[in-house]
Amino acid sequence: MATIEHSEIVKASPERVFELLRRVEDFADYSDLIRSIDVLGDDRYRWHVRAVGMDWAFDVEVTEIQAPHTLAWESLDGVKNQGRYRLSEVPEGTEVSLTLGYEIHNRFMEKAVNKAAKPLVGKVSRQILERVEARLNA
């Protein structure tokens, strides 16, 4: 499984940042690449993403919630992935660290995704955290 890591500082307390990150269905508001997120119930969501020139859909389940420090998920179908946000208080606010692992079984698609994945995940993560911070400061 390929792993990508990204972290940013958000100028707000971990509690306030976690409160927004916990609302998974709002992530479509935080990134241009996330088309929509459907709430399926029981901490399950269907993500619709447009990346590397393709539409991707996958269902995820939130697997761990430890407010305000950890939010983790894994895919139930579609693109196999799992991720975790870790929030740590720092003098500037909150360091938000994302670890995302994914696996693609189609070798052609895997090459394309691997080449684009790290900058793409970094871009999406930055967008999400910048927009979370903007919402917190509005």
Beta strands, then each sheet from edge to edge (+ up, - down):
strand 1: 2-10
strand 2: 34-41
strand 3: 44-51
strand 4: 54-66
strand 5: 70-75
strand 6: 80-90
strand 7: 93-103
sheet 1: 1+ 7- 6+ 5- 4+ 3- 2+
end
